[in-house]
Amino acid sequence: MEFQDKVAWITGGANGIGAGVARRLAGLGAKVVVADVDAERGKAVADEVDGLFVTCDVSDPRHSEQAVAAAVEAFGGLDIAVLNAGIATGFGLGDDFDAERYRRVMGINLDGVVYGVHAALPALKARGGGHIVATASMAGLMAMPMDPVYGANKAAVVGLVRALGPTLAADGVAVNAVCPAFADTNIIAGFKTALESAGMPILTVDDVVDAYLSALRSGGAGQCWYVQAGRPSEPFKFPNPPGPRTASGERVALHDPSQEG
Ligand SMILES: NC(=O)c1ccc[n+]([C@@H]2O[C@H](COP(=O)([O-])OP(=O)(O)OC[C@H]3O[C@@H](n4cnc5c(N)ncnc54)[C@H](O)[C@@H]3O)[C@@H](O)[C@H]2O)c1
């Protein structure tokens, strides 16, 4: 069993993609901690996979710390952190702007990942290394006119993962992201019919979970695995931005040339 005796903490594990990852990892031998604000569904998923449920609002850093502590207490450590909890935004920046909901969505979709990494790191390092995989989105790789704030926080997760990847790889912690297009979960329930009418193919949860497994098996770090209908998932190849030049046109020694176009 590939993940025998590995311990996985999954935020947003009560439904959708997180529940799919919980089922798959448990089926491959992992011990799973489902962390969510939805206690009813979270307990059901945890019972189904013989795991543990913890109530966890990822926008509160203490909750993530408590969830990691619960994983360590119940199963002896932590090997995989799946930072997946997320919500849609549903407003623009005009008359429809909602400042309170803005803070809420940033608190979950971005702060929740930051707090999750911070909470998981000591336990992962105590095991000599491990994995962190965040659920970003295609909305973090391309423009998302229908939900600009969601695009902004998912792009921030992409930037965070790319920056952390090389740094934490040195400690044996592989940080990667999975970036799904539209997938068949509660988050798209309000506009699924419109997507289908427009001819947009919708991913299954299993399609997204497959990409999770690819990211966990890859040995890479700082990678953002896109998940698009009808094509295999791969790490997105980011175009390199132009690097700095001195006044006389030479490369700047402090700058890493592999990072520039
Ligand atoms: N389904 C898609 O089309 C799609 C596409 C790209 C990215 N994503 C991302 O995938 C992730 C999972 O979403 P999903 O599609 O499975 O939707 P979902 O609504 O089925 O699942 C999201 C889960 O997050 C939980 N959650 C919400 N707020 C929380 C909080 N404050 N603390 C802890 N848990 C919380 C919910 O209770 C739910 O169980 C999200 O980050 C979402 O942005 C989804």
The ligand as a Tripos MOL2 file, in Angstrom:
@<TRIPOS>MOLECULE
LIG
   44    48     1     0     0
SMALL
NO_CHARGES

@<TRIPOS>ATOM
      1 N1        -14.8690   22.5310   -8.0040 N.am      1 LIG1
      2 C1        -14.2250   23.3950   -8.7920 C.2       1 LIG1
      3 O1        -14.6740   23.7300   -9.9000 O.2       1 LIG1
      4 C2        -12.8980   23.9570   -8.3500 C.ar      1 LIG1
      5 C3        -12.0340   24.4410   -9.3360 C.ar      1 LIG1
      6 C4        -10.8060   24.9640   -8.9250 C.ar      1 LIG1
      7 C5        -10.4580   24.9850   -7.5930 C.ar      1 LIG1
      8 N2        -11.3340   24.5050   -6.6740 N.ar      1 LIG1
      9 C6        -10.9250   24.5400   -5.2710 C.3       1 LIG1
     10 O2        -11.0230   23.2470   -4.7420 O.3       1 LIG1
     11 C7        -11.1000   23.3510   -3.3200 C.3       1 LIG1
     12 C8        -12.1800   22.4080   -2.8170 C.3       1 LIG1
     13 O3        -13.4360   22.8620   -3.2820 O.3       1 LIG1
     14 P1        -14.5550   21.8880   -3.8480 P.3       1 LIG1
     15 O4        -14.6700   22.1590   -5.2840 O.co2     1 LIG1
     16 O5        -14.3030   20.5180   -3.3910 O.co2     1 LIG1
     17 O6        -15.8560   22.5310   -3.1700 O.3       1 LIG1
     18 P2        -16.7500   22.0300   -1.9560 P.3       1 LIG1
     19 O7        -17.6150   23.1810   -1.6310 O.co2     1 LIG1
     20 O8        -17.3740   20.7280   -2.2920 O.co2     1 LIG1
     21 O9        -15.7010   21.7420   -0.7890 O.3       1 LIG1
     22 C9        -15.1020   22.7910   -0.0740 C.3       1 LIG1
     23 C10       -14.9680   22.3520    1.3620 C.3       1 LIG1
     24 O10       -14.3050   23.4040    2.0860 O.3       1 LIG1
     25 C11       -14.9980   23.5270    3.3220 C.3       1 LIG1
     26 N3        -14.7580   24.8490    3.9000 N.ar      1 LIG1
     27 C12       -15.3180   26.0280    3.5240 C.ar      1 LIG1
     28 N4        -14.9050   27.0060    4.3310 N.ar      1 LIG1
     29 C13       -14.0540   26.4400    5.2280 C.ar      1 LIG1
     30 C14       -13.2870   26.9430    6.3020 C.ar      1 LIG1
     31 N5        -13.3380   28.2390    6.6600 N.pl3     1 LIG1
     32 N6        -12.5080   26.0800    7.0020 N.ar      1 LIG1
     33 C15       -12.4720   24.7660    6.6820 C.ar      1 LIG1
     34 N7        -13.1880   24.2260    5.6780 N.ar      1 LIG1
     35 C16       -13.9640   25.0640    4.9660 C.ar      1 LIG1
     36 C17       -16.4410   23.2700    3.0080 C.3       1 LIG1
     37 O11       -17.2120   22.9660    4.1620 O.3       1 LIG1
     38 C18       -16.3120   22.1010    2.0380 C.3       1 LIG1
     39 O12       -16.2890   20.8710    2.7240 O.3       1 LIG1
     40 C19       -11.3730   24.8330   -3.0240 C.3       1 LIG1
     41 O13       -10.1720   25.4320   -2.5940 O.3       1 LIG1
     42 C20       -11.7870   25.3860   -4.3660 C.3       1 LIG1
     43 O14       -11.5250   26.7540   -4.4770 O.3       1 LIG1
     44 C21       -12.5400   23.9640   -7.0130 C.ar      1 LIG1
@<TRIPOS>BOND
     1     1     2 1
     2     2     3 2
     3     2     4 1
     4     4     5 ar
     5     4    44 ar
     6     5     6 ar
     7     6     7 ar
     8     7     8 ar
     9     8     9 1
    10     8    44 ar
    11     9    10 1
    12     9    42 1
    13    10    11 1
    14    11    12 1
    15    11    40 1
    16    12    13 1
    17    13    14 1
    18    14    15 2
    19    14    16 1
    20    14    17 1
    21    17    18 1
    22    18    19 2
    23    18    20 1
    24    18    21 1
    25    21    22 1
    26    22    23 1
    27    23    24 1
    28    23    38 1
    29    24    25 1
    30    25    26 1
    31    25    36 1
    32    26    27 ar
    33    26    35 ar
    34    27    28 ar
    35    28    29 ar
    36    29    30 ar
    37    29    35 ar
    38    30    31 1
    39    30    32 ar
    40    32    33 ar
    41    33    34 ar
    42    34    35 ar
    43    36    37 1
    44    36    38 1
    45    38    39 1
    46    40    41 1
    47    40    42 1
    48    42    43 1
@<TRIPOS>SUBSTRUCTURE
     1 LIG1         1 GROUP 0 **** ****
